[in-house]
Structure formats: C-alpha cells, structure tokens
Amino acid sequence: SPPEEVEDASEPIKRDRSHLENTLKLNEDKPADEVSGVLQRLRKIYHSSIKPLEHSYRYNELRQHEITDGEITSKPMVLFLGPWSVGKSSMINYLLGLDDTPYQLYTGAEPTTSSFTVIMHGPKLKTIEGIVMAADSARSFSPLEKFGQNFLEKLIGIEVPHKLLERVTFVDTPGIIENRKQQERGYPFNDVCQWFIDRADLIFVVFDPTKLDVGLELEMLFRQLKGRESQIRIILNKADSLATQELMRVYGALFWSLAPLINVTEPPRVYVSSFWPHEYHPDTHRELFLKEEISLLEDLNQVIENRMENKIAFIRQHAIRVRIHALLVDRYLQTYKDKMTFFSDGELVFRDIVEDPDRFFIFKSILAKTNVSKFDLPNREAYKDFFGINPITSFKLLSQQCSYMGGCFLEKIEKAITRELPDLLGSIGLGKKPNVLSCDVTGCGETPKNRYRKP
C-alpha cells in the first residue's frame, strides 16, 4: 500500500461510521455507576463464603480453575476465532476505528497473527509483553503462566485509549491452518484456546465465504465450543466479494458443514457482512449488510449491559460446584471412617471405595440428601485421579469445619448460594429479587440458569 503521506486518488472510499458510534453509544458519557460497589461485594462474598471451602477441599485440583480477583473484576471478553486470513484483525481494527492509525493490528493475505493478542483499555497506546501480563496478578491473565514460556512469547497485550475498551476486552487469536500440526506451534494451542473459550462472554467464529475449508483443526475447535453455544456468533465476513446468489449458496454450504459439529436445537446466529471500513462492492445489498452489522453491534452491547448479572451467575455456578465437591469428599471420608477397623489396611479400604463408589452409594446419597441436580455431579473417574494426588486422610469432615466466631464453612457457602448472591443480583436494578434463585423453590443445588440470556 502507498505511504500514508501521499494522497492517492485511487485510495478506497471509507464508509460512514455513524452507526457504530450510535449503536455502541460511544459518545455517551456513562456515569461510573454502582458497578465497582457491586464488584467489591461480590469479591467479599467469594473470599469469605466460597474460597475457604474451595481451599479446604482443594477444588482447584479437580477442575483446574481457581478464580482470581482479576477474573472477578475483569471486563467482558470477546474472542475472535477462525481460519487464517478471514479478516479477524481487520474486523477489530474496524470496530475500534484503528485503520490508518499507529494502533492498527497488522493484517494481510498471509497468516499474519501468530500471537494471541489482547486488546484492552489504557490511558495511552502501549504494548505489553505476555510475560509481564502473566506476572501481574491484578490482571485476569496470570493463570496463563501454566502454558509455559513458549506460549508467553506468543501472548501480547495492546492498551488503546478507546471508549469501547473501557467496557469490553477483545482477544485476537492465531488463525487455524488446516495442514499445520499442533506441535509446530511449540505450545498447547488447543489448551490455550480452551482457556480463552471458558472465559469468553462472546465468541465470534469468523469465516471467509470464498474459502470455506472445514477441516480437522476446525472440527476440533467446535468440539471445544460444546456447551458454549449460546455465546457463539458465526460471521460470514468479506461477504461483498460475492454476488448475492453465490452468497446464498455459501451460506447453505456453511450450515451444511457445521451442522454435525453444532448439534443444538437452536443454531448460532450467523451475521453476513463485510466488517472493514471500505465502501461495499457496487452490486452489494447495502441495507441488508448494514442491518446485519447493527444487529451484531447490539449483540455486543447486550453482553456489556449484562456484565454484572453474568458475573454473579458465574460465581454462583462456581459456588454450587464447590459445594457439591465438598459434600462428595465429606461422604468419601465418612464412608472410609465407617469401614475402617483397628486391623484394616487403610489404603486397601479406600481403594475399594474409590474403585466402586456406587457400591457405597456415595453419589446417590448426595443426590438424595441435598437436592443436588444430577447434572451438576462431577465425573466419578475424576475422583480416582483426585484422590491419587490427595490422600483421603488429608481432609477433615464438614462437621469439623466450623469455628465459634466464623461459623461453619458449609452453612456459609449455602447462604451465599441461596441468599447473598441472589440479593446482590436483586440490587443491580433488575427490579425485584428473582425467586428462581431461592432455595425454597428449587433446593440449593439446582442447575444454575444459563449465565447468558438469549437475546
């Protein structure tokens, strides 16, 4: 492309951006509302009522998911996934208006993004090395250290002073290249993707209609997206490069390829447009593309608006899992104590219990006693590994986890699930307190509501 100083008459015309400004409310001065107060209360509930039980029963070793303060206070995250050269970086440049500025993400026909790039808000433009991001525990990226130095060299942060980034963080990922083996990347690419997928509030899977190649890497990616269907949006980008009739064929072909990979009753929403600043191709359905673009922006807005309720629902879902885990470990321990006699070999007794928990009604007794949903019960096999690392004798019974001043761990987490977190949800202007979350109606361990309401 010609140097920026030289005015070139043939330079493509830029489209009007007013719909972006209006839909994303970029010109409105949003008051520093009660969000920080709610976050402080959420942190307090987590630290006083959930974390003690989580630590005591080493929940992190079962799920590999410890919630950091950075994660509680982090902004919603939008993740861009898809094959290489489909316009992921161009789309981020376009949404943030970074084209032809020093901030723009590098784009091109070759696979250009080989790093995971986190675009976040900052007072002035600055680049942050992955190693620095992972070392800063105040950010929500410190757990990424576990993927090793090779990966941290492929992680980069960019701070940009942009209004939208005050409310949301974007993550651009390396394009999927179908004929490349994972080992060639030098770090566990799929595991890293999974880490981001687990934390993303919105996942844009971007395609180029001129090269729809659904191969093994992409299939693997969709397998990793299972259970997150309500967050996925599929984007058919660069759509003005095709004639309308051709585009309809491609749209059908895309659904045909993806149908076996996404078997849910309601398929993800597909947006068809060209997400870049240049004027559309002359024969394009401009009104249609513009409408598609605006509904995608409204989708993004919805995620930002629901940020606090999603966060509270996420912490509550985590608390429910921690509580079930504690009840199970307690039950394993109680069964072990009941079976032990003076002459027993502790290891043999416990091996019997771990090998066949159903013979001792461990999982059934949890379901019967505490209104736990069977859909929330962890996998039996996971406990074989868990107790392989953590001897049963290193745990205390729940009845012993009480103190005169602090009360009982179990009572505190139940109070958080049934009262404190629903009350917090009620306080953020959702009208009256939702009854759905109360124990009287559903019992403490009901399946948590989907943390994202469908738009």
N, C-alpha and C positions, 0 to 999 in steps of 0.2 A: 504494500500500500504506500502511497506517496507520503513524504514527510508532512507533519501536521501544519508547518508554517505555510506551505504552498497551497494557495486556494486552487482547487481543481474543479473546473466547470462540470466534469462528468461525475463528481462525487455523489453517491446516492442521497436522495432526499430523505430527511428524517420525518417520522410520523409525529403527530401531535401527542403529547404525553399527559394531557389534562385528565383523561380518565383514570390514569394511575394515581395522580395526586388526589383526585376526588374520592376514589373508592377506598384507597388506603388511608384517607384522612391525614395526609402528610402535612397539611398546612394548619391543622388544628393544634392549638396548644393544649395538650392533655394535662389536667391537674395531677400533681403527684398524689394520687388517690390513696385509699386505705390499703393498697397492696402491701407496702412494706410492713405495716402493722400486722396484717393477716399472716404474712410470712414469718414474722417473729413468733407469733403464737403457734404457728404450725411447727416451727423448729423446737419450741419449748415442749409441745406435746410429744414430738418424736423423741427428744432426748430424755424426757422424764418418764414417759409411759411405754415406749416401744423398744428403745435401744437397750435398756437393762436386760430384758428377756432375750433379745436378739444376741447379746454378748454371752449371756449365761449359757445359752444352748447352742452357741456357735452356728447360728443360722447362715452366716456368710459362707461356711464351708459346704453347705448343702446347695445353695443357689448361686454362689459366686457373685452376690450382689449386695454390697454394702452401700447404704445411702449416705452420701457425704452432704455437708452443709451446702456445698457448692451446687449440688444437684437439687436441693430443696429450693434454693433461691434462684436457680438458673431460669433464663427466658425460654419460651417455647423454641423448639429446634425444628427447622425444615431441612430435610435431607434430599439431595438430588442424586438419583441413581440411574444407571442405564448404560448401553453400549458406548464406545468411544465415538467422538465426533457427531453427537446428535444435538449439540447446542446447549449443554447443561451450563457451561461457564457463560456463554453468550446470554442465556436467559437471566442469570444472576446479574450480569452487567446491565441488562435492560431494566430489570425490576428496580435496581438501585440507581439507574441513570449514570453508570460509571463509564460508558463508552467515551473514548477520546479524552479521558482524564488520566492522571498518573495512577489512579486507584484500580484501573480496569484489570480484570482477570485475563490472562493470556489465552487467546483462542486461535484455532487454526484447523486445517483439514487433517493433519497428522494427529495421533494420540498425544495431546499436549499436557493434560493434567495427570501427572503421575503421583500426585500427593493428595492426601485428604486435606482440604483447605477449609478452615473455619473462618467465616466472615462475621465479625461481631462489632459492637459499637465501641468507639473510643473517642476521646476528645480531639485527637489528630491522627492522621494516617501513620500507621506503623505496622511493621511485620514482626511477628513473634515466633521464635523457633519452637518446634514441637517439644524439645527437651525442657524449655523454660515453661511452656504451658502445663506440662505434666508435673513439673515440680511445684507449681503454685496450687496449694490445696484449696485456696478460696475459689478457684475456677472449678468447673464441673468435669474437667478433663484429666484430673490426677490419676483416676484408675487406669488410664491408657498405658501407664508405665509398664504394666504386666506384659504388654506385647513386645517389649524389648527395644533395644537401641536402634536396630534396623528400621523398625516401624517409626520411631520418634523422628528419625531423619526424614520420613515421608509425611510428617504432620506439620502443618504450617498454619499460623493464625494471622489474620489481617484485621486490624482495627480501622474502621472507617467512621468519620463523623456524619452519620446519616440518620434522619428521623426514624425510618422504619426499623433500623437496627437497635433503636432504644427499646423496641418491643419484641424483637424476634432475632434469632441467630440462624444463618444459613450455613450448610455444610456441602461443599462440592466434593465429589468422590472421583477416583480414577475410573476411566471408562472400562467397561468389561470388554476384553478382547478374547474372542471365542477360541482362538488357537493357542492361547498362552496358558502354560501350566502355572498353578499357584506357587510352586517352589521358586519359579523365576523371579517372583516379586521380592523374595528374601524375607517375608514376614507372613503371618497367617491372615491373608486378605479376607477370607470369609468370616473369620472370628471377629476381625476388626469391624467389618460391615455389620455383623450381628450386634456388636456393642452399640453402634450408632442407631441401628434399626430399633433396638429395645428402648432407646431413649427419645426417639423422634416423635414429634407431635403430628407431623405431616410428612408424607413420603411421596415425592414426585418421581415417578419412573418415566424417563423421557425416551422417546423413540424418534427416529428419522424415517418418514414414510417411504423414502427411496431405497432404504436398505433395512428391511425387516428380517434380521437374522436371529431367530430364537434358537440358540444352541445350548450346550451343556452348562456353560457358566451362568447363563441367564436362568435356566431351569433351576439351578442350584440357588440362585438369588431368590426366586419366587418361593422355593421351599422354605427359605429363611424368613420370608414375609408372612408365613402362615400365622393366623391368629391376629395379624395386624391389618386385616383387610379394610377396616373402617378408616384407617389412616392413609391408605394408598390412593393416589390420584395418578392416572396414566395420561401422559401428554404426548400427542402426536404433533411434534414441532416441525418447523420448516414446511408447513402444510401448503403455503402458497407456491411451492415449487412444482405442484402437481395440478393438472386440470381436475375440475370437480368430479367428473365421472371416475377418473382414476383414483381420486382420493377416497371415494366411497368403496371402491374395491379393496383398497389398502386397509380401510377401517374394518371391513369384514374379515380380511385376512388376519389382521392383528388379533381380533377377538377369537378367531378360529385357533390361532397358535397358542393364545393364552388360556383358553377355556380349560384344558386339562390341568393347568398349573394353578388356577384360582377356582377351586370348586366351592363357591359360596352361593347362596341363593340370590344375593344382590351383587352384581358385578361392580367393580370400582368405576367411578366416574371417569370418562375419557374427555379430555379437552383437546380440541383441534384448533390450532392457530399457528402463527409464526412469532415466537417470542424474541424479537430483536427490534432495534429502533428504526430500521429502514422501511421505506414505503413498500406496501404489498405489491405483488406482481399485478400488472394491469387487469387481468381477467378474474381476479380473486373476488370471492363473496365477502366484501369488506365488512358489511354489517354483521354477518354471522361470526367472522373471526373476532370482531370487536366485542360482541356479546359473550363469546367463549372466554375471552381474556378477562372481561369484567367479572364473570362468574367465578373464574379461578381466583381473582383478587378478593372476591367476597368470601370465598372459602378460606383463604389465608387470614382474612380479618376475623372470621368466626373462631379460628384457633387461638388468635391473640386475645379475643374477648373472653373465651372460656378458660383462659390460662389458670386462674386460681382454682376454679372448681375441678379442673383436671388434676391439678397438683394435689389437692386434698383427697380426691378419689384415689389417686395413685398411692399416696401414703397410707390411706385406709386399707387398700388392697394388700399392700405390703404387710400392714399390721395383722390382717386376717391370716396371711400365710405364716407369719412368725408365731402367732398364737397356736395354729394347728401343729406346727413343728414342735413347739414346746410341749403341747399335750401328748404328742406321739412319743417324744423322748421320755417324758414322765411315765408314760404307760409301759414302754420297753423296760425302764428301770424298775418300776413296781413289779412287773412280771418276773424280772430277774431276781429281785429280792424274795419274792414268794417261792420261787423254785429252789433257791439256794438252801442247802442244809450244811451242817458242820463238816460233813465228809465230801461235799460236792467239789468238783473241779470247776471253778468259776468260768474259765474260758469255754469249756465244753457246754456248760449250761447255756451260756449266752449265744454260742454258735447255733444251737438248736433253735433259739428264739428268732435270731436274725434270718436263718435259712427259711423258716416257715412261720412268719408272723401270724398267718391266718389260723394256724392250729391253736394259737393262744388268743385269738380274737382281738388282736391289738388294734387293727384299723376299724373293725366293726364296733368295738366298744367306744371309740372316739365318735363315730357317727351317731351311735345310739344315745350317748350321754349329753352331747353339747350342741346339737343342731348344726353340725358342720356339714356343708354341702359336699357330697361325694366327688363333685367336680373339682373341688379345691384340694383333695388329698394328694400328697406327693406320691411319686412312684416308689413302690416297695423296694425295688432294686437299688434306688439311690441311698437307702439306709444301710445296705450292706457296705457300700463304699464309705459312707459317713462314719459308721462305727468301726470300720477298718482303720481309720485315722484317729478317731476319738473314742478311747475305751469307755464303756458304759459306766465304769466306776468313777470317771472324772466328772460326772454330773450329779446334781442334787435333785431331789424330788421337788415338785412345785410347792408342796405344802411347807417345805423348809425355806422357800424363797420369800420370806416375809420378815419385816422388821417393825419394831414398835412405832418408830417415827415415820418410816416410809411406806408402811402398808405392804400388801402382797403384790408381787410382780404381775400375777395373772389378773388380779382384780383391776390393776391399773390399765393393762392393755385392753381389757374388756370395756372399761369405762371410756377409753379413748375411741374404741370402735363404735360403741353404741351411743355415746353422749357427746364427748368433746369434739370429735371431728364433724359429726352432723351439725352441732351447734355452730361450729366455725363456718360451715357451708351456709348455714342459715344467716350468718351475719354479713355475708358479702353481697347483700342486696338481691338474693334470689327469692325475695318475698318470704313467705312463712317457711318454717323449718320443714324439710322434706320428711314425711313419715316413713318413706321406704327404708331409710337407714336405721329405723328404730328397732330394737331387739324384740319389742313386744309383738311386732307383726311377723317377723321372719326368723327370729332366732339369731344368735350372734354371728354364726358363720355362714350367712347366705352368700351366694355368688355375688361379688360386687358388681354394681352397674358398670356397663361399658364406660370407660373414662372419657369417651368422646361421643357426644350426642350426634347422631347423623343429621347433617344439615337438612 
